[in-house]
Each structure stands twice: as structure tokens, then as C-alpha cells.
């Protein structure tokens, strides 16, 4: 008795170099929806990576009940010092609520039939992958209330010029001359015209987006980076396996209307020690090829680490709702914030309380949102901020107080319950709320 059948998967899709179309499904031969067990397909025309082409492969599958989805991945083979096993990085995947299904009892797909990536059932639903093995390091170059210019140059002749910045991760463990680490010697090669333009991206992947209307999608970084003018909100993100072992080389170029190729200005290095927290701000000098300070870089950074338990591709609700859907009504900390700068704006029911949660439900909230943290004695409590503000009155100036911030994790449950919430009319106590034992 035949218990399985050979099935040829064929799908049309356009991918970037190093990307590969894969298939995953609900049977063991299709990886059981595990993102790390996807089955790679192979291009029927490998020379057409820049255009849409057909990808195919044949897999032995059960006779009935087979469901599957297509995805676009980067498959990293084991590399010494980085990882010893194959790692699959999902770039994008089909996220229709219901997966594709193979008809029961059919021996094979009709000859010449080619599916379209992301399009089936009358809808096109494609979403980005998630972090299972790899991490993302994101740099934001933007103006803020504390930092006016992300790139400040000292010489006046550069003030009205377009400045370009390019970020390149450099692995501290592996040799910088390995093939997959190409391009890191750029800041020492000052004859820019002699640089080889490499159209094939390498791992780690560096992408850039300029937060402007219609231009806020990530795309591959150009050879000379991205223009970062004052007022632009530029986001550069690097997707890699081990961010703690990488430094980030920032090369700076000046555009000159008389020259076709930008003029190399200098570089900065963002070290792991500059990113002590998961997110923050780092200020670094920009040095010329002659090691002279020529400017200053202020960058907002964020490091996102992977979730080892993720990667289930059986279903996604990311694009489930219709375009006309206006969203859920969510109660913030129950029925809303208790404290504002003006007493008339305060909620009648204290936030983060059972009464506030019930009141939000009675008023038609679809769900409520609140934050759960652990006290010092490992008791879960509901509290919004990471710190509690405690008022200390001055001995000689009784009408004035100083605020002391203490982390919630450093206080026991009894100590937290002993805290007294501030008066609603005191705007300098915006974050002192009632603690509730779950």
C-alpha cells in the first residue's frame, strides 16, 4: 500500500541574491511548521535573480491532509566561531489565515502549473520573518530635544553639503579577510574610484530606511550609504547572529556637485561597550584618514535579541484584519491613566486596579493592557514603570521635596504595598501608582 506520494512544488517569486525560496508544512517531510526545518526550492533560471523566476523542488508527502506555505529565507551553513549548525533566517513568508492545501488523492500538480508567492485564495498576504536565531542592531540618526544634529561637522565648508553615512558590521572573532566579511577595508582605501561595486549583499545584512512618506521601507544599503541631512529620520539596521562580537564601522562621505563620486571624509567605530543597554544614545568622534577629529556622531541604538521558542509558521494574525478595520478598543492600564498634569484630566478609578479593569470591560473595551513585573521576593505585581518614585522632604524647606527613584525589582511586596500614591493634584508624582498583588 502506497502511503506517500512525490509532489513537485513550483512557485514564482523574485528574491535578492543570497535569498532562497523555501516551503514548510504540517507533515514531517515539510518540517512540521518549524522555521528551522524549511525545505529549500531551487531556481529554474539561476541567472535571473534580479527578476521574478520559478522555484521548484520535489518532496515525498502523505496522501492526504497536507498543508503548506512558501517563504523566502537566507540559509546560513555552519561557520566556525559563529554557529556549528545550519541557521535559517526567514526574510518574508505567506501569512494568509488559512495555509495552502494539497488535494487528497491527487498524484501530482498539473504540468506547467506555477503558483504565485503570497497570492492565493483571492488575497495577497506576505509579512516579515521574526528573530529565532539572529538578532537586529538598529541605529537611528535623528534630531531630538537633547541632541540637535546626529552628524555635526566642525569645518564650515561642510555645513551646507550632503553627508552620507554607511554602516558596516565587523566581526571581531573571525578574520576580516574572509569572503563573507567583504567590504570592511573601505575606510582605509581612500581612492574611492577604485572601489569594486559589489551588488551581491553579504551576511550580516545591513538595510536602511528614511522615515518619509512613501519612503519608509527598508532596502539594501548603497555603496556610499544614505544621505543624512538635518531633519531626516534615518534608520539603519543590521541583522546578524552575534551582535556582542561585532563593532560597527561608520564611514562618512561628502557629496560634491562637481564630482560624480562622493568624497571620503572619515569614520567612527561603534563598539559593544558603547551599547551598554538594549537601547540608548552613543556620542562618538568622527576622525579623518589622518586621525584628526573632524566631527561628531550622535546615534540612538537598539539591540533586539532572538526568541528561541519562536518560529511556528502554522498561522499568523499579522494581516488577518481587513483594510477597513479601525482597530480594537484597548483599555490602557484598565480604564486609563490616573494621573495627569491637571486634576480634571484624571480618571475617577485608580489605574491598574481590578475595579479599573472591570470598568473598562463594562464600557465595551475589547481588551485591557497592563504591565506585570516581579518584586524582590519574586511576587508578580502590576506596575507600569520600572521605578517607583519616593518623595523625600527637605528638613529646612518643608514645602519642597526631592524624588528618589527605586527599581521595582529591588523592593519586596510588603515594601511596595506600603508606598502611598501621590495626590492627583501633584503633577511631580506622575508615576507613583497603587501596587496590586496578582
N, C-alpha and C positions, 0 to 999 in steps of 0.2 A: 504494500500500500504506500502510495506516494504521500508524504507528509509535508513536503515543501515544494516550492517552485522557484525558478530563476526569473527575476524581474529586472528589466532594464529601466533605470531612472534616467530621464532626459529632460533638461531644463535649460532655458535660455536666460542668460544673465551677463551683465557687464561688471567686471571686477578690476581692481587695481593690481599691479604687479605684486607678487608675494601672497595675494589673496587666492583662495580656492573655494569653490562651491562644494558643499557637503550635504548629506541627508542624514536625518535622525528620525527614529520612530519608536513604536511601542513594543517591538519584539527584540530579542537578544541580538539578532543579526543586524539590527539597526540601532543598537546602543541603548535601548530602554530609556529614551529621552535624556540621556546623560550627555551634557555638552562636551565632555572629555572623551566620549566614545563615538563621535560622529564618523560617518563613512564618507571619505573623500570621493568626489567625482573628478573627471579629467576632461580638459578642454579638447573638443574635436578639431579645433584650429588654434594651437598654442601661440601662433604668431599674432593673433588678434586680441591681445589683452586690453588694448585701448578701446575696443568696440565690443558690442554685445555678441556673444558667441554661445554655442551649445555645449553643455557639460553633461557627461553621461558616465554610467557605470552599471554593472550587473551585480545583483545581490540575491542570495538564496533566502527567501522569505516564507512564512507559513502560508497555508492555503486560504485562510480566512482571517478577518478581524484585524487587518494591518492598517495602521495609521502612521502618517509621516509628515515631516516639514523639511523645507530646504533652508539652508543657512550659508552665509559667506564667512569664512574663517581664515585665520593665519595659523598654520600648523608649524610649531617650533620643535625641531628634533632636539634630542638631548645634547647639551653643551657643557663641557667641564667647567665647574665653578658657578654655573648658572642653574642648571637643572639636569638631572640624570635621566629623566623620562620625557616622553612627548607631552607637550603642552598645547592645548587648543585655545586660541583666542577668538571668541565669536565677535565678529565685527557688526553683523546685522542678521536678522532672521525673520521668518514669516510668523506673524503674530495674530492671524485670524483666530477668532474664538474657537472655532472647530478646525482640527487639522485636516490635511488631505487624507482620503481613504482610497485603498485599492479594492476594486470589486472582488467579491468572493468567487472562487471557481474559475476566474479568467486566467489563462495560461501566461499571457504577456500583453503589454501595451501594444496598441495598434501601430504598425510600422509607419515611421515618419511623424508620429505624434510627439510634439515638443511642448512642455509646459512652460509657463512664464513665471519667473521668480516673483513671489509676493502677490501674484494675482490669481485668485480662484474664488469660486462661489459668488462672483459678481463684485467682490471687494478687493482692494489692494491695501494690505496691512503689513508694513515692514518696520521693525524697531531695532534699536541698537542692542548689542550684547551687554553683558554685565561682567563684573570683575570676579573671576573664580580663582585664577592663579596669578594674574598680573595686577599691577597697581597703576594708578594715574597720579602724576605730579602736574599740577596746574599752576601757571603763573599768570597773574593779571596785571596789566600796565594801564593804570587809570588815574585820573585826578580824584582826590578825596579831600575832606575837610582838614586833615592833618598834613597831607603830602600833596603839594600843588602839581608838580610835574614829575611823572615817572622817570623821564630821562632829562637830566639837567647837564648841559654842556657849558664849560667855563668860557670858551672863546666866543667873542661877539660875532665873528664871521660865520659861525654855525647856527646862530639864533633863528634865522628865517629859512633854514634848509630842512628838507625832509630827512628824517633819521629813520633808518631801517635797523631792525634787530632780528637776529637769528639765534635760536636756542638749540644746542646740540648736547645730548647726554653723553658722558664719557664714563665708561666702566672702569673702576679703579682696580678691579681684580684681574680682568682679562687684559691681554696685550692690546694696546691701541692700534696695532697694525693688523689685527685680524680682519678678514673680509667684511664681517658684519658690523664692524666699528668704523667703517669708512667715513671720511669727511671731517675728522676731528682735528686734522693738522691745518685746517683752513686759516686759522688766525696767525700761523707762522709763515704762511705763503702769501706774501704781500703783493705779488704780481697777480692781481685778481683776474686779469685777462687770460692767464694761463691755466686757470682752474678748469677741471673737467666737469661738465654739467652731467650729473648722474640722475637720470629720470626714473630709476628704479629705487623706491623707498626701502630703507633697511630697518631692521628691528634694533632698538626700540623705535616706535613710530612717534613722530612729532607733528602735530597738527595745530593750525591756527584759525582763529575766528575773530572778526572785527564786529563788535556789537552795534551794528547799524541796521536799520530797517531793510529787510531783504538780503542782508549780507551776513547774517548771524549763524551760518553753518560752518562746521569745522571742515577744513580741507588741508591737503598736503602743503607743508611749508615750502616756499620758493627757495631758490638757490641763495638769494641775498635776503631772505627773511621777509618781514612785513613792515610796512610804513607805520610808524608810531608817532603821529602828530599830537600836539597838545589838544586835549578834548576827546581823543579817540579812546574807546574802551576795547583794548586788545587782550585776548585770552590765548595763551599758548599752552598746550597740554602735551605731555609725554607719557606714553603708555609703555610700561616696562615691567620686568619681573622683580627686580630687587632695587628699589629706589635708594635704600640706605647705602649702597655701594657705588653710587653714581654721583659725579659732580656735573654741573650744567654750565657749559661754555656759552656765554652770550657774546656774539660778535655784532659790532655796530658799524654801519655804513652811512655815508653822507651822499645824498643824491645831488648831482650837479647837472644842470640843464645842458651844459656844454659837453658832457661826457655820457656815452651810452651805458657804461658800466659804473655802478656806484663806487665811491672812493672809500677804502677801508679806513676806519677811524681808530678802533681799539676794541678791547674786550673786557668782560667781567667774568668771574667764576662764582657760581652759587654752590657753596659746599653743603654737605649734610649737616654740619654744625650750624649753618645759617638757618636751618629749618628745625628748630628745637621742638616745636609743637606740630600738630596736624595742620594748623593754619596760622598765619601770621604775616608780618611785614619784615622784609630784609632790605637794608640800605647798603650798597656796595660801590666801591670806586670803579670808574672806567679808566683803564690805563692804555696808553698808546703803545705801538710796537717798540718804542724806546723806553717803555716802563715809566712814562710820565703821566701823572693823573690829568685827564682831560675832561672828566665829567663825573656824574654820579647817577646810579641806577637805584630806584626805589620800586620794589616789586612785591605785590601781595601773592603769597603762595598758599597752596592747599595740597595735602597729600592724602589720597584715598587708597586704603589698603583693601585687599580682596576678602570676600566672604567664602570660606572653604566649603560651606554647605550649600552654596548656590549652584545653578546650572541646570535646573529642571526645565526642559523645553516642551513639556506636555501642553501648557496653556499659558496665556498671557492676557491680562486685562488692560494693558497699556493703551490700546487703541480700540477698546470694546465699545465705548460710548459713541453715539452718533455726533456728527459735527454740530448739530443743532442743540445738543445737550448743554445746559448752562451750568452744570456743576452741582455738587452736593452742598447742603447747608450743614456746616460743621460748627458745633459749639466750642469756642476757644476756652479751654480750662473750665468747661461746663457752660454757664450762661454768659461768660465774658469776663474781662478783667475787672478786678475790684477797685484798683487804684489808678487814678489819673492825676494830672496836674491840677484839675479843677474838680471840686467835690460834686458838682452837678452832673459830671460825666461818669461817676462811679456806679457800679452795679449794686442793686439792692441786696443781692445774695452774695455771700463771700465766695470767691472763686476757689476751685479745687476742693469743693465740698460735695458730699452726697446730695445735699439739697440743690446745689447749683447744677449737678448732672441731671437730676430728675426734672428740674425746671426746664432745662434745655430740651429734654425729650418731650415734655408736655407741650412745648411751643412748636413742635414739629421738626426739630433737628434730626437729620439723617444719622448723624453720629456725633460723638464728643471727642475732644482731644485733650489729653493731659500728659504730664511727664512723670515717669517713675524713676526714683533713684534709691540707692542703698545707703542707709545710715552707717555709722562707725561699727555698730553691733550687728550689721548685715540684716537690718529690717527694711523691707521695701516701704518707701514713703512717697506720697505725691507732692512734688515741689517743682516749680518751673525752672528756677535758676540753679547754677552750680554753687552759688554762695548765698549765705544769709547775711543780711546787714544788721549789725547790732549798734545801738546808739550809746555813746559814752559822753555823759555830761561833763563839762568843764567845772572845776571847783570854783574858780573866781568869776566865771561867766556862765551863770546858770541858764541863761536864755539861749546859749549856743551849745551845740553838740557836735561830736565827731563820729563818723561812721567807721566801723570796723567790719571788714568782710571776712567771714569764716566759711571754708568749704563745707557743704552738707555732709560729705563723706567723713569729715573729722568730728562730727557731733553724733552722740548716741540718740536713740529715740526719745528718752526722757528729757535730754537737753533740748532737743528740737521742740518737744511739746511744751517746754517751759518758756519758749520765746513768746513775746507778746506782739501781736500785729500793730503796726503803726496806725495812727488816726488817719482817716480818709482825707482830711484836710491838709495833711503834712506831705507835700509833694516830694520832700527829700527822702522819703521812705518808699520808693516805687517798687521795691522788690521783696518786701517782708510780708509773707503770707502765712495763713494757717497751715500747719502740717497735719496731714491725715494719715493715720495708720491703715494700710490696706488690710 
